[in-house]
Every structure is written in structure tokens, then in C-alpha cells.
């Protein structure tokens, strides 16, 4: 289940599927619906904070769902279909024009960490564990984890965590570049919400343009995009007002 609430310009989405907030079909559909709604019209939402209820952020894909298809003639195809849908939903989340924050007060493994890697910012808990242990089960991170982990933390870290199935604590996750901030577990969500508030007052068009340019590095088109989007931003009323206010403040000094 995905609980959604909004406080001002910050939307909170809380995974609540005891005991470990594992991702099943219904959870994936809820995330897909949320991503589609925000992509089409974010309305007053400026930032999304993704959290997990209870002790876990997300314990990954529901293993019981996978094992239920083991031995079926069409089992591999059905599980692969779920993996393709997971990839699609996480790509939609990653592509949102508004900043997204994964507030991981609890552990995130497998598909749970893949979900967090699709967010722009990750705040982890010093005491919790994070990793992609699928190889230990004879599988691989199939929700985009091999790609995003390599892009975010580098090939060496991706090989270490994926091939060994190693789980690391929050401070090591930050040292390896998997997350940007580590806090005590009881401080993670407050810190994430404070970060969301900071982002919510910044120029939304500029944040969307910056995200688009950063993503364009994958295709090698970022330089051209920076020029065209800067031109577009300079016609935005919000940008003009912010520049005028900045200049006015500079003159007063």
C-alpha cells in the first residue's frame, strides 16, 4: 500500500506493506499512477519524499511472488514481465521534472535500493543496511540496478555490491557514493523533509531544466541542451523576478 499526503508543496509517499515493505504488483501500480499523475501535471507539488513505514524502507521485490511462479512453464516470462514493468515505473520516477528524495530510515535491499537509486537524493540511516544481494539467490538486480548503480557509484562499486551481494551500512553507502547524506535513523525523515522544504522554494522551471541537462549526459547532448534551456528560462516570469530581486539586493550592498 502507498499512503500519499501533501504538506504545502511537498508530497510524501509512504510504502506500507508489512513486514518489510516488499514491492508487489499493487505497490508497483500505485507508484506508476503517482509518477504518471505528477508527470502530466504536478500542480502545487514541488518535491516528492519517498519513505517506508516501520523498520524497513523497502525490502525489495516480493520474493514469494517470484517463488510462486518457480517451476511453471511460463514462470520465467511472468517474472521477467514484472521486472520490465519495474524498470518502466522507476524510469518514470527518475524522469519526473520535480526533485525526488528517498528518506531511508530503514534498510533498503534489492528492488528497494533500486527504487531509491531512481530518486534524485538519498538519505540513509547509519544503523541500516543497503545493497543489491540478488546474485546470492541466483538472480541479478533486474529493475535497473546494474545500470543505475554503475552510473551513480562507478563500475568498481557496482561489481563489489552486485557480484558479492554485499550489504553496507549507511556511512559506507555515503562513502561509496550510493547516498548523499547519512543520519541517525530517528533523524533521517526530518532531515529529508527539511531538504524538501529547501528545494520547494527554488525555481521549479530551473530545477526541471537542470535535471534534464544532467540526464542528457547519457546521450552526450547536455551542452546543447544547456544553451537552449537557458534561453527558455530567461523568458520565464519566475526567473526574471528572481534575477531582478537578486540585482536589487546587490545594489543595496
C-alpha positions in Angstrom: 0.0 0.0 0.0 1.2 3.5 -0.8 0.0 6.3 1.5 0.1 9.7 -0.1 -0.2 13.1 1.7 0.8 16.6 0.9 2.1 19.4 3.2 2.4 22.6 1.3 4.5 22.0 -1.8 5.9 18.7 -0.5 4.3 15.4 -1.3 5.1 12.4 0.9 4.6 8.8 -0.4 4.9 6.1 2.3 5.3 2.4 1.4 3.3 0.4 3.9 3.4 -3.4 3.3 4.4 -5.2 6.5 6.7 -6.7 7.5 9.4 -5.4 5.0 7.5 -3.1 2.6 8.3 -5.5 -0.3 7.2 -4.4 -3.7 4.2 -6.4 -5.2 2.0 -5.8 -8.2 -0.3 -3.4 -6.3 2.5 -1.3 -5.0 4.0 -1.1 -8.4 0.7 0.1 -9.9 0.4 2.7 -7.2 3.9 4.1 -7.9 3.1 4.1 -11.6 -0.1 6.0 -11.1 1.7 8.6 -8.9 4.5 9.0 -11.4 2.1 9.4 -14.3 0.0 12.0 -12.4 3.0 14.1 -11.4 4.5 13.9 -14.9 1.3 15.1 -16.5 0.5 17.8 -14.0 2.5 18.2 -10.8 0.1 21.0 -9.7 1.4 22.5 -6.5 3.8 19.6 -5.8 7.4 20.9 -6.0 9.2 17.9 -4.2 8.4 14.2 -3.6 9.7 12.5 -0.5 9.5 8.7 -0.6 9.6 6.8 2.8 8.9 3.4 4.2 6.7 2.6 7.2 8.1 0.6 10.0 11.7 -0.8 10.3 12.3 -1.0 6.5 12.4 1.5 3.7 11.8 -1.3 1.2 12.9 -5.0 1.4 12.9 -5.4 -2.4 10.6 -7.2 -4.7 8.1 -9.7 -3.1 10.1 -12.9 -3.2 7.0 -15.0 -2.5 5.6 -13.7 -5.8 8.7 -14.9 -7.7 8.9 -18.3 -6.0 5.2 -18.9 -6.7 6.0 -19.0 -10.4 9.1 -21.2 -10.0 8.5 -24.4 -11.9 5.7 -23.0 -14.0 6.2 -23.2 -17.8 5.5 -19.5 -18.1 7.1 -18.6 -14.8 10.3 -17.0 -16.1 8.3 -15.0 -18.6 5.9 -13.7 -16.0 8.7 -12.7 -13.6 10.6 -11.0 -16.4 7.4 -9.1 -17.3 7.2 -7.8 -13.7 10.9 -6.8 -14.0 10.2 -4.9 -17.2 7.3 -3.1 -15.5 9.5 -2.3 -12.5 12.1 -0.8 -14.9 9.4 1.3 -16.6 8.0 2.6 -13.4 11.4 3.5 -11.9 12.4 5.2 -15.2 9.2 7.3 -15.0 10.0 8.2 -11.4 13.5 9.2 -12.4 12.3 11.3 -15.3 9.9 13.5 -13.2 10.6 17.2 -13.6 10.5 17.7 -9.9 13.1 16.6 -7.3 12.6 13.3 -5.5 14.1 12.2 -2.2 14.4 8.7 -0.8 14.3 9.0 3.0 15.6 5.6 4.0 15.2 5.4 7.8 15.3 1.6 7.5 17.1 -0.9 5.3 16.8 -1.0 1.5 17.8 -4.1 -0.4 17.3 -5.4 -3.9 14.4 -3.7 -5.6 14.1 -1.4 -2.6 17.5 0.1 -3.3 16.7 0.1 -7.0 13.7 2.3 -6.1 15.9 4.6 -4.1 18.5 4.8 -6.9 15.8 6.1 -9.2 15.3 9.1 -6.9 17.5 12.3 -7.1 18.5 12.3 -3.5 19.1 9.6 -0.9 19.3 10.0 2.8 20.3 6.8 4.7 20.4 5.7 8.3 23.8 5.0 10.0 22.4 1.8 11.5 20.5 0.4 8.5 21.8 -1.9 5.7 21.8 -1.3 1.9 22.7 -3.4 -1.1 21.7 -5.5 -4.1 22.0 -9.1 -2.9 20.2 -10.8 -5.8 23.2 -12.8 -7.0 23.1 -14.7 -3.8 19.7 -16.0 -4.9 20.9 -16.8 -8.4 19.4 -13.6 -9.9 20.5 -10.1 -10.8 19.1 -6.7 -9.9 16.6 -6.5 -12.8 14.9 -3.2 -12.1 17.6 -1.1 -13.5 20.0 -1.7 -10.6 23.0 -2.8 -12.6 22.7 0.4 -14.7 22.0 3.0 -12.1 24.4 1.6 -9.5 27.2 1.8 -12.1 26.2 5.3 -13.2 25.9 6.6 -9.7 28.7 4.9 -7.8 31.0 3.6 -10.6 31.9 0.2 -12.1 34.1 -0.9 -9.2 31.4 -0.3 -6.6 28.7 -1.9 -8.8 30.8 -5.0 -9.2 31.6 -5.1 -5.4 28.0 -4.8 -4.3 26.2 -6.8 -7.0 28.6 -9.7 -7.6 29.3 -10.2 -3.8 25.8 -9.3 -2.8 27.4 -7.2 0.0 25.2 -5.2 2.3 26.7 -2.0 3.7 25.8 0.4 6.5 24.8 4.0 5.9 28.2 5.6 6.4 29.8 3.2 3.9 26.9 3.8 1.5 27.7 7.6 1.5 31.5 6.9 1.2 30.8 4.7 -1.9 28.6 7.4 -3.4 25.4 5.4 -3.2 23.7 8.1 -1.0 24.4 11.7 -0.3 23.7 12.0 3.4 23.8 9.7 6.4 22.0 10.5 9.7 20.9 8.6 12.8 17.7 6.6 11.9 15.5 8.9 14.0 16.8 12.0 12.2 16.5 10.7 8.6 13.0 11.7 7.8 13.2 15.1 9.5 16.4 15.9 7.5 14.7 14.7 4.3 11.7 17.0 4.9 14.0 19.9 5.7 15.8 19.3 2.4 12.5 19.1 0.6 11.5 22.5 2.0 14.7 24.0 0.8 14.1 22.6 -2.7 10.4 23.6 -2.7 11.2 27.4 -2.7 13.6 27.2 -5.6 12.6 28.0 -9.2 10.7 24.8 -10.4 11.5 25.5 -14.1 15.2 25.8 -13.3 15.2 22.6 -11.3 13.4 20.7 -14.1 15.8 22.1 -16.7 18.9 21.2 -14.6 17.6 17.6 -14.2 17.0 17.4 -17.9 20.5 18.6 -18.7 22.1 16.2 -16.2 20.2 13.3 -17.7 21.3 14.4 -21.2 24.9 13.4 -20.3 23.9 9.9 -21.1 23.4 10.8 -24.7 26.2 13.4 -24.9 23.7 16.2 -25.7 24.0 18.1 -22.5 25.9 21.1 -23.7 23.5 22.0 -26.5 20.6 21.4 -24.1 22.1 23.8 -21.5 22.1 26.6 -24.1 18.5 26.1 -25.3 17.1 25.7 -21.8 18.9 28.7 -20.5 17.3 30.7 -23.3 13.9 29.3 -22.4 14.4 30.1 -18.7 15.2 33.7 -19.4 11.7 34.2 -20.7 10.1 32.8 -17.6 8.5 35.3 -15.3 9.8 33.5 -12.2 13.4 33.7 -13.5 13.1 37.4 -14.4 11.7 38.2 -10.9 14.4 36.2 -9.2 17.1 38.0 -11.2 15.6 41.4 -10.5 15.4 40.7 -6.8 19.0 39.5 -6.7 20.2 42.6 -8.5 18.2 44.9 -6.2 19.7 43.2 -3.2 23.2 43.6 -4.7 22.8 47.3 -5.3 21.7 47.9 -1.7 25.0 46.5 -0.5 
